[in-house]
Amino acid sequence: MAKTTSTLEWCVIRLGEDHNWWVCETSDPVRWDVDGLSLVDPRQVAHLIDLVDALRDYGFHQDLFEAAFIPFRIEKDLGAGKVRLKRVKESIFETEEKLFVLPDILDEENGPYADLLDHLTRCRVKMLNDLFNFESKLTVDEVEDEIREEQNTHFIEGKAVHTFTELCAILDFMPEGMDSDEEQPSKAAEEEDDDLPTLDAEEEEKLKNDESLKWDEDSDDEKADEKEDGEKKEEASDKEEADADDEAAKPRRKSRGKR
C-alpha cells in the first residue's frame, strides 16, 4: 500500500524567531497546510534518538518512530533564512547524513505521528513506574492530560507547538514535584529484597549460634580470643608455680617441744 505522502517531494523551510524550522511552502499544497507546520532539524533528531534509546527496555519500537516522519536533506540555500529541502529515502537511525524530518500529520487523529505520540507516552509511563516508587501508579491519561494542558496554553496565546517541543514534553516528562535526581530503587530491586524471609527473634538467635553460618573472619577472631585466653591461663599457672617454689625455699621455724 502506497503512502499517502508520496506526492510530497520537496518543501521550503524558514528559520523562526524561536530558532526552530517551520515550513512555508510544499510541493503538495492541496493536502499539506503549512500554517504551524514544523520540522525537526538534524541536531534535534540526534537528541531525540538519544532520548528514545532509554525506552528500548520498555517496549520502544524503532519502526514506529521512522514511520512517523518524512526525511529530507538540504537541496539549496535560498537565502534570507530559507532553505529548500528534497525528500529522501533514508533510515533516520542508520544514516550518517544530517536529515530534517517532517511529522506525518495528514491524519492528526489516527496517522503514524499520532500513533508515535501514544507509543512514546506509554513507554515513558512504563519507565517512570519502574524507576520510581509512586504511591499510586502513574497512568497514560494523567500524563496526556498534564501535557495537553500546557499545550492548550500555547494555543490560547496563538502559539504553534513545535514538533521537537511536543516530543520532548513526552520524553522528558516528570510528575509535578518529582526530580530525576530523586530516583528511587526500582521495583525489581524491591522484589529482590522481598524474597528474603522474615525471621522471628527465636529463629534469629538460632542462626546466630549456628557455627556453620559464621564467616571465616568470625572463626579467626574466635581462634585469636581462644589463643589469648590460653596464654593468660598459662601465665597464671606459671606464676602459681613460681610462688609455690618461693614458699618452699623459705626457712621453716622449728616447733618447740614440751619440756
C-alpha positions in Angstrom: 0.0 0.0 0.0 1.5 3.3 -1.1 2.0 6.0 1.5 -0.4 9.0 1.3 2.6 11.3 1.4 4.1 10.1 -1.9 3.4 13.4 -3.7 5.3 15.4 -1.2 8.7 15.6 -2.8 10.1 18.9 -1.6 9.5 21.8 0.8 10.8 25.2 1.6 11.5 26.0 5.3 12.4 29.1 7.2 14.2 29.7 10.5 11.8 31.2 13.0 12.5 33.6 15.8 12.4 30.7 18.2 15.4 29.2 16.3 13.3 26.3 15.1 12.5 25.5 11.5 9.0 26.0 10.0 7.5 25.0 6.6 6.5 27.9 4.4 5.9 26.0 1.1 5.5 22.4 -0.1 5.2 20.5 -3.4 1.7 19.4 -2.3 -0.2 22.5 -1.1 -3.5 20.8 -1.5 -3.1 18.3 1.3 -0.4 20.0 3.3 -1.4 23.1 5.2 1.9 24.9 6.1 0.3 27.0 8.9 2.1 25.9 12.0 3.8 23.0 10.2 7.3 22.4 11.8 10.3 20.2 11.1 12.9 18.7 13.3 16.4 19.7 12.4 19.5 17.3 12.4 20.7 18.4 15.8 17.2 17.8 17.3 16.9 14.5 15.5 20.1 13.3 17.2 18.8 14.4 20.6 15.5 12.6 20.1 17.4 9.4 19.2 19.3 9.6 22.4 16.1 10.1 24.4 14.2 7.2 22.8 17.2 4.9 23.3 16.4 4.9 27.1 12.9 3.5 26.2 14.1 0.4 24.4 13.9 -1.7 27.6 10.3 -0.5 28.0 8.8 -1.6 24.6 10.0 1.1 22.3 9.6 0.2 18.6 12.0 1.9 16.3 9.8 1.2 13.2 7.0 3.3 14.7 9.4 6.2 15.0 10.7 6.0 11.5 7.2 5.6 10.0 6.0 8.8 11.7 8.5 11.1 9.9 9.3 12.0 6.3 13.1 12.6 5.9 14.6 15.5 3.9 18.1 16.7 3.0 19.1 20.2 2.1 19.0 20.8 -1.6 19.6 24.6 -1.8 20.1 27.6 0.4 17.6 30.2 -0.7 19.0 33.0 1.5 17.1 35.2 3.9 16.8 32.3 6.4 15.1 30.0 3.9 16.2 26.5 2.7 14.8 24.2 0.1 14.7 20.5 1.1 14.4 17.4 -1.0 12.7 14.2 0.2 15.0 11.2 0.5 14.6 7.5 1.4 16.9 7.1 4.3 16.7 5.4 7.7 16.7 8.1 10.4 18.6 5.7 12.8 21.0 4.1 10.4 22.2 7.0 8.1 25.1 9.3 8.9 23.6 12.0 6.8 22.2 15.1 8.5 18.5 14.9 7.9 15.5 17.1 8.6 12.3 15.2 9.4 8.7 16.2 8.9 6.0 14.6 11.0 3.4 12.8 9.0 0.3 14.6 10.3 -2.1 14.3 7.3 -4.3 12.3 9.7 -3.8 14.0 13.0 -6.0 11.6 14.9 -5.0 8.2 13.6 -1.9 8.8 11.5 1.6 7.4 12.1 2.7 10.5 14.0 -0.4 10.3 16.3 0.5 6.6 16.9 4.0 7.5 17.8 2.9 10.1 20.4 0.7 7.5 22.0 3.5 4.9 21.9 6.1 7.1 23.4 3.8 8.2 26.2 3.1 4.6 27.1 6.8 3.7 27.1 7.6 6.8 29.2 4.9 5.9 31.8 6.1 2.4 32.0 9.7 3.5 32.6 8.7 6.1 35.3 6.6 3.5 37.1 9.6 1.1 37.1 12.1 3.7 38.3 10.0 5.5 40.9 8.0 4.3 43.9 4.8 6.3 43.4 2.1 6.0 46.0 -0.2 5.0 43.0 0.9 4.0 39.6 1.2 6.8 37.0 -1.2 6.4 34.1 -1.1 7.4 30.5 -4.2 9.5 30.9 -2.6 11.6 33.7 0.5 12.3 31.6 -1.6 13.2 28.5 -3.8 15.5 30.5 -0.9 17.3 32.0 0.9 17.7 28.7 -2.3 18.8 26.9 -3.0 21.4 29.5 0.4 23.1 28.8 -0.2 22.9 25.0 -3.6 24.4 25.3 -2.0 27.4 27.0 0.2 27.9 23.9 -2.9 27.6 21.6 -4.8 30.2 23.6 -1.8 32.5 23.2 -1.8 31.9 19.5 1.5 30.0 19.5 2.0 26.8 17.5 3.7 23.9 19.3 6.8 22.8 17.5 7.2 19.1 16.8 10.5 18.9 18.8 8.9 20.6 21.8 5.9 18.2 21.6 8.1 15.2 21.6 10.4 16.4 24.4 7.4 17.1 26.6 6.7 13.3 26.5 10.3 12.0 26.5 11.4 14.4 29.4 8.1 14.2 31.3 8.3 14.1 35.1 5.3 14.3 37.5 5.0 17.6 39.3 7.1 17.7 42.4 9.4 14.9 41.2 13.0 15.3 40.1 15.1 12.9 38.0 17.8 13.1 40.7 15.4 11.6 43.3 15.4 8.3 41.6 14.3 5.6 44.0 15.1 1.8 43.9 13.3 0.0 41.1 10.5 -2.4 41.7 12.8 -5.2 40.6 15.2 -4.4 43.4 12.3 -4.2 45.9 11.0 -7.6 44.8 14.5 -9.0 45.2 14.5 -7.6 48.8 11.0 -9.0 49.4 12.3 -12.5 48.5 14.3 -12.6 51.8 12.3 -14.3 54.5 11.5 -12.5 57.8 12.7 -14.2 61.0 11.3 -14.1 64.5 13.6 -13.5 67.5 13.9 -17.2 68.3 14.9 -18.2 64.8 17.3 -15.3 64.5 19.0 -16.4 67.8 19.4 -19.9 66.5 21.1 -18.7 63.3 23.5 -16.5 65.4 24.6 -19.6 67.3 24.8 -21.8 64.2 28.6 -22.5 63.7 28.1 -23.4 60.0 26.8 -20.0 59.2 29.6 -18.0 60.7 32.1 -16.2 58.5 35.7 -17.3 58.4 36.6 -13.9 59.8 34.5 -14.6 62.8 36.2 -18.0 63.2 39.6 -16.3 63.1 38.5 -13.9 65.7 37.3 -16.7 67.9 40.6 -18.5 67.5 42.5 -15.4 68.4 40.4 -15.0 71.5 40.9 -18.6 72.5 44.7 -18.3 72.0 44.7 -15.2 74.1 42.8 -16.9 76.9 45.2 -19.9 76.7 48.2 -17.6 77.0 46.6 -15.8 80.1 45.9 -19.2 81.8 49.4 -20.4 81.1 50.9 -17.2 82.5 48.7 -17.6 85.6 49.8 -21.2 86.0 53.5 -20.3 85.7 53.0 -17.6 88.3 51.4 -20.0 90.7 54.3 -22.5 90.3 56.8 -19.7 90.9 55.0 -18.6 94.1 54.9 -22.2 95.3 58.7 -22.6 94.7 59.4 -19.4 96.6 57.3 -20.6 99.5 59.1 -23.9 99.7 62.5 -22.2 99.7 61.7 -20.1 102.8 63.2 -21.5 106.2 60.7 -23.0 108.5 60.6 -22.4 112.2 61.2 -25.4 114.4 58.3 -26.1 116.7 59.2 -26.1 120.4 58.6 -29.3 122.2 57.4 -29.6 125.7 59.9 -29.6 128.4 
